[in-house]
Amino acid sequence: MSHHRGRWLLTAIALAVAGLGSLGALNPGPAAADEVRYTLAGRVVQVADGDTFTILAEGKQRRIRMASIDAPEVKKDQQRPGQPFAQASKDALAKLIAGKTLTLHCFEKDRYERYVCDVPLDDGMTANQKQVADGMAWANMEGRGKFMRDPELPGLEDQARRSRIGLWRDADPVRPWAWRYQCWQKQQC
């Protein structure tokens, strides 16, 4: 093999390896699963509960489910009553974000077609963190933490629990995922 041909072959191999590396950046594997995938900007037009709201973005209403947290359930109907602190949690979130234009850091859509996002605030925290720190939501450890993306949330929850603020004023508040199963599915409230 000539010197020129060998150099060309090495260059081609190097370019191929570099190209494969850039494919990984376009299609992140499991190691990058919790990284922000896209942003979504819009004005908050409705707060449904302590972890769900609607924004108006690009002329369309889009439902947002806050990542890594689970707030007390609001009443849905006669068969699905609300939890204690549900209204307080909803009101706290409304105070933080209602009417504001936000840029959300989103990960995916959930099974209900809601965008799952972190909600950055001007003070450097997220509304997700603020809801947990103020005792208005749990760090979402349902399914052994499969929905947890923010490693700070369990510590914020522990601090709120020790301070007995918000929903932690109750001696033994029921986690929303347990409430949905026990009260809504089994009808044993």
C-alpha positions in Angstrom: 0.0 0.0 0.0 1.4 3.4 -0.9 2.1 6.1 1.7 -0.6 8.3 0.1 -3.2 5.6 0.1 -2.4 4.6 3.8 -2.9 8.3 4.9 -6.2 8.4 3.0 -7.4 5.3 4.7 -6.5 6.6 8.2 -8.3 9.8 7.4 -11.4 8.0 6.3 -11.4 5.8 9.5 -10.9 8.9 11.7 -13.8 10.7 10.0 -16.1 7.6 10.3 -15.3 7.3 14.0 -16.0 11.0 14.5 -19.3 10.7 12.6 -20.4 7.8 14.8 -19.6 9.9 17.9 -21.8 12.7 16.6 -24.7 10.3 16.0 -24.6 9.6 19.7 -25.1 13.3 20.4 -28.2 13.4 18.1 -29.7 10.3 19.7 -28.7 10.2 23.3 -28.6 6.7 24.9 -29.6 5.7 28.4 -26.8 7.7 30.1 -28.3 10.9 28.8 -32.0 10.0 29.4 -32.5 12.6 32.2 -31.0 15.5 30.3 -33.2 18.3 29.0 -34.3 17.3 25.5 -36.0 20.6 24.5 -37.4 23.9 25.8 -40.9 25.1 25.5 -41.8 28.8 26.1 -45.2 30.2 26.7 -47.5 32.1 29.1 -49.2 30.2 31.9 -53.0 30.4 31.3 -54.3 27.9 33.9 -53.1 26.0 37.0 -55.0 22.7 37.4 -53.3 21.5 40.6 -50.0 21.6 42.4 -48.0 19.9 39.7 -50.0 20.5 36.5 -50.7 23.6 34.5 -51.4 24.9 30.9 -49.3 27.3 28.9 -50.1 29.1 25.6 -47.2 28.4 23.3 -47.1 29.1 19.6 -50.8 29.8 19.6 -51.6 26.4 21.2 -52.5 25.4 24.7 -50.1 22.8 26.1 -50.6 20.8 29.3 -47.5 20.6 31.5 -46.8 18.0 34.2 -44.0 19.1 36.4 -41.1 16.7 36.4 -40.0 14.8 39.5 -42.8 15.9 41.9 -46.3 14.7 42.8 -48.7 17.1 44.5 -51.8 16.3 46.5 -54.7 15.3 44.2 -57.6 17.7 43.7 -61.1 16.4 43.5 -61.9 15.0 40.1 -65.5 13.8 40.7 -67.6 12.0 43.4 -65.6 8.7 43.0 -62.3 10.5 43.1 -62.2 12.9 46.0 -59.3 15.3 46.7 -56.6 15.1 49.2 -55.8 17.4 52.1 -53.6 20.3 51.1 -54.6 19.9 47.4 -56.1 23.4 47.2 -53.2 24.9 49.1 -50.7 23.2 46.8 -52.6 24.5 43.7 -52.7 28.0 45.2 -49.0 28.0 45.9 -48.1 27.0 42.4 -50.5 29.6 41.0 -48.8 32.3 43.1 -45.4 31.2 41.7 -46.3 31.0 38.0 -49.9 32.2 37.0 -49.8 34.6 34.1 -46.0 34.5 33.7 -44.2 33.7 30.5 -41.8 30.9 31.2 -39.2 28.8 29.3 -39.6 25.2 30.4 -36.9 22.5 30.3 -38.7 19.5 29.0 -37.9 15.8 28.9 -40.8 13.9 27.3 -44.5 13.5 27.1 -46.3 11.3 29.6 -49.1 8.8 28.9 -51.7 11.6 29.1 -49.8 13.6 26.4 -48.6 16.2 28.9 -45.2 17.7 28.5 -43.0 16.7 31.5 -40.8 19.6 32.4 -38.8 21.5 35.0 -40.0 25.0 35.6 -37.1 27.4 36.1 -37.7 30.5 38.2 -35.8 33.8 38.3 -34.2 33.0 41.6 -32.3 30.0 40.3 -34.6 27.4 41.8 -37.3 25.6 39.8 -41.0 25.7 40.7 -40.7 22.0 41.1 -38.1 22.4 43.9 -40.1 25.3 45.5 -43.2 23.2 45.7 -41.3 20.4 47.5 -39.3 22.8 49.7 -42.5 24.5 50.8 -44.3 21.3 51.7 -46.7 21.5 48.8 -45.6 18.4 46.9 -43.6 15.2 47.3 -40.4 14.3 45.6 -41.9 11.7 43.2 -40.5 8.4 44.4 -43.3 6.3 42.9 -42.0 3.1 41.3 -38.8 3.3 43.3 -37.9 6.7 41.9 -38.3 6.0 38.2 -39.8 9.5 37.7 -37.1 11.3 39.7 -34.8 13.5 37.6 -33.7 16.1 40.2 -31.4 14.7 42.9 -32.0 17.7 45.2 -35.7 17.0 45.7 -35.5 14.2 48.3 -33.4 16.4 50.5 -35.8 19.3 50.1 -38.7 17.0 51.0 -36.8 15.8 54.1 -36.1 19.3 55.2 -39.8 20.3 54.8 -40.9 17.2 56.7 -38.6 18.0 59.6 -39.8 21.6 59.6 -43.5 20.3 59.6 -44.5 22.8 56.9 -47.3 22.5 54.3 -48.7 19.0 54.0 -46.1 17.8 56.6 -48.3 19.5 59.3 -50.3 16.3 59.1 -48.7 13.4 61.1 -48.9 10.9 58.2 -49.9 12.5 54.9 -50.8 10.0 52.1 -48.6 10.1 49.1 -50.6 10.9 45.9 -49.6 7.7 44.1 -50.9 5.7 47.2 -54.1 7.9 47.2 -54.8 7.2 43.6 -54.6 3.5 44.1 -56.2 3.2 47.5 -58.9 5.8 47.3 -59.6 6.1 43.6 -59.1 2.6 42.3 -60.1 0.6 45.3 -62.6 3.1 46.6 -61.2 2.9 50.2 -60.7 6.5 51.2 
